[in-house]
Amino acid sequence: MQYRLLGRTGVSVSALCFGAMTFGREADAQTSARLFALCLDAGINFFDCADIYADGRSEEILGELIRGRREELVITSKVGMPSGPDRNALGLSRRYIMRQVETSLRRLGTDTIDVYFCHTYDDQPHPHETLRALDDLVRQGKIRYAGVSNWPAWRTARALGECERLGLAPIQVVQPMYSLVKRTAEVEILPMAAAEGLGVISYSPLGGGLLSGKYGLGGAEGRLTSNAMYAERYALAMAEGAAGRFAEYARTKGVHPVTLAVAWVKAHPAITAPIIGARSVEQLEPALAAADYAMGSAEWEEIAALTPPVPVATDRDEERTGKGMFPR
């Protein structure tokens, strides 16, 4: 397993992060324990979770599994998504953040969360309210670092500027969606993160399972056929035939599509660690194999060419021809 520094925190994390979203949902406690053990055996020390996953059961199971080895591991959680019928049980108000961090700490059985993410953005509270709440949690020792997930680059840049101006603990990590079939992060989020020295742990490297290989075979069942949100999210990519082209490319290389898809994300120089997830040992093993897959710039660009090019941040960028992603 390769290890990388998480932005400018000085913390060393595995180049793969395991997402515990399936714990207590698709994976029962026994299966979750097997998945966790496989991750440890592979050298993973980085685990991602959230307060809403499996209505809190994911945090509880993860908390049980990390008991006795907490200081060896880097643990994240999130706040912001709706967690119940209470009209105030959502968003990034100080009230909700302070309430939910206590809930997550209790479920995880720990005194501190290494990275605490704003799971989404919230236009209702003043940004200072959210940033000061996170700063207070850092000062209280309840979280070590603040992060943001699903924020556009301009919001993150604004928050960084406000933290510096007000002397608050800065945003240290971002968590965007990123895969071969969802490349919007390349336009501004990843360049911004690289310029600001932020850690990046991206989610959905398989495009909701689209790049797993099974959807190119026809008649497959999974998130994209059973979950309306995922079906809508990746409908365009499916229509463009991305799954079939990628599966064929992986076949010609003799590499499992899951391994190749995760390795492609991991090879981007701005990415600290892609988040992998699984509901079974069989699903996890090819994702773990990406840890040892060394992808060069030529192969990265070949795979990138299987999907339409991403838009540029400004029109003048289109005039820059022949500029690849990797330095030459």
Long-range contacts (C-beta under 8 A, 24 or more apart in sequence): 1-42, 1-43, 1-44, 1-291, 2-291, 3-43, 3-45, 4-272, 4-273, 5-199, 5-272, 6-74, 6-115, 6-145, 6-172, 6-173, 6-199, 6-272, 7-172, 7-173, 7-197, 7-198, 7-199, 7-200, 7-272, 8-172, 8-197, 8-198, 9-144, 9-145, 9-172, 9-173, 9-199, 11-74, 11-114, 11-145, 13-45, 13-46, 13-74, 13-199, 13-272, 13-273, 14-43, 14-44, 14-45, 14-46, 14-273, 14-291, 15-266, 15-272, 15-273, 15-291, 16-42, 16-44, 16-46, 16-262, 16-266, 16-273, 16-274, 16-276, 16-287, 16-288, 16-290, 16-291, 17-44, 17-46, 17-47, 17-48, 17-201, 17-273, 17-274, 17-275, 17-276, 18-44, 18-46, 18-47, 18-48, 18-275, 18-276, 18-277, 19-47, 19-48, 19-49, 19-203, 19-275, 19-276, 19-277, 20-47, 20-48, 20-49, 20-53, 20-58, 20-59, 20-61, 20-62, 20-277, 21-49, 21-50, 21-53, 21-54, 21-58, 21-277, 22-58, 22-277, 22-278, 22-279, 23-49, 23-53, 23-54, 23-57, 23-58, 23-61, 23-62, 24-53, 24-54, 24-57, 24-58, 24-60, 24-61, 25-53, 25-54, 25-57, 25-58, 26-279, 27-278, 27-279, 27-280, 29-61, 29-64, 31-279, 31-280, 31-281, 32-61, 32-62, 32-65, 33-65, 34-281, 35-278, 35-280, 35-281, 35-284, 36-62, 36-65, 38-281, 38-284, 38-285, 38-288, 39-284, 39-288, 42-288, 42-291, 43-291, 44-288, 45-72, 45-73, 45-74, 46-73, 46-74, 46-201, 46-273, 47-73, 47-74, 47-75, 47-76, 48-76, 48-175, 48-201, 48-203, 48-275, 49-75, 49-76, 49-77, 49-78, 49-108, 50-77, 50-78, 50-81, 50-117, 50-119, 51-77, 51-78, 51-79, 51-81, 51-83, 51-100, 51-103, 51-104, 51-107, 51-119, 52-78, 52-81, 52-82, 52-83, 52-119, 56-83, 56-103, 56-107, 59-104, 59-107, 59-108, 60-107, 60-108, 62-108, 63-107, 63-108, 63-109, 63-110, 64-109, 66-108, 66-109, 66-110, 67-109, 70-110, 74-114, 74-115, 75-108, 75-110, 75-113, 75-114, 75-115, 76-113, 76-114, 76-115, 76-116, 76-117, 76-147, 76-201, 77-104, 77-108, 77-113, 77-116, 77-117, 78-116, 78-117, 78-118, 78-119, 78-149, 79-104, 79-116, 79-117, 79-118, 79-119, 80-118, 80-119, 80-120, 80-121, 80-122, 81-119, 81-120, 91-122, 91-124, 91-125, 92-118, 92-120, 92-121, 92-122, 92-125, 92-129, 92-130, 92-133, 93-122, 93-124, 93-125, 93-129, 93-130, 94-125, 94-129, 94-130, 94-132, 94-133, 97-130, 97-133, 97-134, 97-137, 98-133, 98-137, 101-137, 101-142, 101-143, 105-142, 111-141, 111-142, 112-141, 112-142, 112-143, 112-144, 113-142, 113-143, 113-144, 114-143, 114-144, 114-145, 115-143, 115-144, 115-145, 115-146, 115-147, 115-172, 115-173, 115-199, 116-143, 116-145, 116-146, 116-147, 117-146, 117-147, 117-148, 117-149, 117-173, 117-175, 118-146, 118-147, 118-148, 118-149, 118-151, 119-149, 119-150, 120-149, 120-150, 120-151, 121-148, 121-150, 121-151, 121-152, 121-155, 127-158, 127-159, 127-162, 128-162, 128-166, 131-159, 131-162, 131-163, 131-166, 131-168, 132-166, 132-168, 134-168, 134-169, 135-163, 135-168, 135-169, 138-169, 139-169, 145-169, 145-172, 145-173, 146-170, 146-171, 146-172, 146-173, 147-171, 147-172, 147-173, 147-174, 147-175, 147-199, 148-173, 148-174, 148-175, 149-174, 149-175, 149-176, 149-203, 150-175, 150-176, 150-177, 152-188, 152-189, 153-188, 153-189, 153-191, 153-192, 154-188, 156-189, 156-192, 156-198, 157-192, 157-196, 160-196, 171-198, 172-198, 172-199, 173-198, 173-199, 173-200, 173-201, 173-272, 174-198, 174-199, 174-200, 174-201, 175-200, 175-201, 175-202, 175-203, 175-275, 176-200, 176-202, 176-203, 177-202, 177-203, 177-204, 178-202, 178-203, 178-204, 178-205, 178-265, 178-268, 178-271, 178-274, 179-204, 179-205, 179-206, 179-207, 179-210, 179-211, 179-261, 179-265, 180-207, 180-211, 180-242, 180-246, 180-261, 180-264, 180-265, 180-303, 180-304, 180-306, 180-307, 181-207, 181-210, 181-211, 181-234, 181-237, 181-242, 181-307, 182-207, 182-233, 182-234, 182-237, 183-304, 183-307, 183-310, 184-310, 186-268, 186-310, 186-325, 187-310, 187-311, 187-312, 187-313, 188-313, 190-268, 190-270, 190-271, 191-270, 191-313, 193-270, 194-269, 194-270, 199-272, 200-270, 200-271, 200-272, 201-271, 201-272, 201-273, 201-274, 201-275, 202-265, 202-271, 202-274, 202-275, 203-274, 203-275, 204-275, 205-261, 205-262, 205-264, 205-265, 205-266, 205-274, 205-275, 205-276, 206-258, 206-261, 206-262, 207-234, 207-237, 207-242, 207-261, 208-233, 208-234, 210-234, 210-237, 210-238, 210-242, 210-243, 211-242, 211-243, 211-246, 211-257, 211-258, 211-261, 212-257, 212-258, 212-261, 213-243, 213-247, 213-250, 213-256, 213-257, 213-258, 215-243, 215-247, 216-243, 216-244, 216-246, 216-247, 216-248, 217-247, 237-307, 240-307, 240-308, 242-306, 242-307, 245-306, 246-303, 246-306, 249-302, 249-303, 249-306, 255-293, 256-286, 256-289, 257-286, 258-283, 258-286, 258-287, 258-289, 258-290, 259-286, 259-287, 259-289, 259-290, 259-293, 260-290, 260-293, 260-303, 262-287, 262-290, 263-290, 263-293, 263-295, 264-295, 264-300, 264-303, 264-304, 266-290, 266-293, 266-295, 267-295, 267-300, 268-300, 268-325, 269-325, 269-326, 297-324, 297-325, 297-326, 297-328, 300-325, 300-326, 301-325, 301-326
